[in-house]
């Protein structure tokens, strides 16, 4: 049976106390079991030790330590175990404590001790003494134990007085020397027996305050390590006075912080000996020696066998954290991701080998997140204002949460960014950590408007496919991506609230992912023509592009426009321009960029340009349909980098499955698009639903959100078919037709090169190099920046790979002169 924890989301900030009958199914089951094993060991040691001898010789230890990070459940599990132990004989619940040795022991306790509340002057022993006396006094006043005899009561009060006086003399030794000599000696001899007098007090206390013969006082100390200034003094109190047979200590702390506090105290003591001169100190004492002393001190007082480490949140099965109908939560990761999507329409992807960034924190943070989300109504209730307010609240939470992973300046830079600067700022920040994964053509921009969503998605995709989950920057990367997703989500919601959203939704003009990072999404046809992204510069029926679009009816214009990423001259180096290449007059356009995936990411972006250029006269239906689109879940999903990555993978799989059909190969490009936007999309949605059931994607909902897709699939328009097929057949532009052939055959096996200038530039680059040979990665980076398709010919064909040789440093290298000769042959072939 899976372990679980039930959290009352209306009362989640209190420590959750579990009953003993809940232990067997609790996420802390192993913690409780280990605590019981330690308890039995302490009881056995106390019973078998010979009086005080073994205790004095440090062979006895009575500490059980609940160790873990902040918010990991230390306090909850410690107090739950303590409470169950105290109530074991009064509860009718199923028994957790079945052992006879535990059954016959009577356990008493005092109020929980929280050192973080100390004012700075109290000692741990003073606090314990005060809490013991307070409980005794309360018992007398409430007459909860009427069997206390007067002489026992007087004896207990006298012992309290004796221990208190001893403490006072120890803590104020200077006053002793102002008294009469004989009185001072008497007091000194008495105070030196403080440990013995305290043990007598505890014995009498247990005799008076509890029934039975076999009795122990449990002292529980929570957040032991938070009072950093007093940690060492508290540990000394434990070592000197509390390691005794009639006391059991429960301690909840973060051991690393405990050791650091002890280390700081040792350092201060050494520093005092050299009168505060740290330079002298480190000439005399090795810093590592100070660390070793601290570790040794803590390890001796709290041995490893008495430490119970709390489980990581990521390993817990949180079966019942949220009450929700038809819920099938299996683990914490699924719970968090599903709840984020249900409450905020915020999608985050999951992988079998990765965990959500939210699970990298602690149980308290996870509960805090779920409490916030529980207060938010589901997004599908179609109240965009509430949705916006909910995401704003989540943004404020995420700002605090991510401080464990990101700098505050980085967080505010993205969350508070103007939407027009967002992509630019994201790229500039990413290149500080992942410089080699980002092409210069994207980072060396002059106009921030020219960085599109597809560029950012491509960069994220490229980094994610290369970074490992144990990489030092992995958590930073996932956190930063989350920031970007949240900021994009806020913009989408803001847009959905304005009345004329159609006029403002121009920022979205881009492909789904920059194809520089994902090449050949759909395999090329037998003529090596691209099926997913290509350029067109010719005429159709002797008509210019503007005339082609103008002659279509409004619906066909809308369908064609959904496939077009941009209109106008488009070169790989366009980001180095000072002007925006997309701000062109439609009448002057001679080139268009056609992309299948633009149909998903930005189906209305080009339509805005068409209406501004009066190609579409009546845009009332267009605006109405656009409003439906931006209020649908698909608008949010296709503008979410995590969803786009998942969609790409599944859409490619569906295409591969469909392409195996022989009839599919005989279809025109227009008909292939129709199959892909029907059967292909259905298969992709099904696969995504299998992985993320809460997405509930359907082709019907997609068609409802974007009705032009349904019209395109269900109707057969001869004019539109002829135009799309012609654009596909006559695709051209600054594109090199790639050859991925692995069969040898020399330069003649390589297809034509259209970008002759890029090839000439590469040859000149090589001729200007002084070194005869150089590493492959040097060449690859240069060629990639000049032209991505030229990079594929040079780096991936069999012919050019034969020019590689192994250098002395075992790096693949090129011979410059041989490479120049082969490139000049290629230039001559295409001259």
PyMOL commands that set and color helices and strands:
alter all, ss='L'
color gray80, all
select helices_A, chain A and resi 20-25+29-48+53-56+74-86+100-103+115-117+124-142+150-171+173-178+181-191+194-209+228-242+255-273+278-284+287-301+304-306+313-315+332-344+357-360+363-374+379-381+384-404+408-415+419-433+435-437+440-443+448-450+453-464+474-497+501-504+545-550+554-562+574-576+586-588+598-601+605-612+620-630+633-637+641-659+662-665+669-691+693-695+699-705+707-714+718-729+746-749+756-767+776-786+788-796+798-801+816-829
alter helices_A, ss='H'
color red, helices_A
select strands_A, chain A and resi 63-67+106-109+113-114+215-222+247-253+307-309+533-536+564-567+592-595+773-775+804-806+812-815
alter strands_A, ss='S'
color yellow, strands_A
deselect
rebuild
show_as cartoon
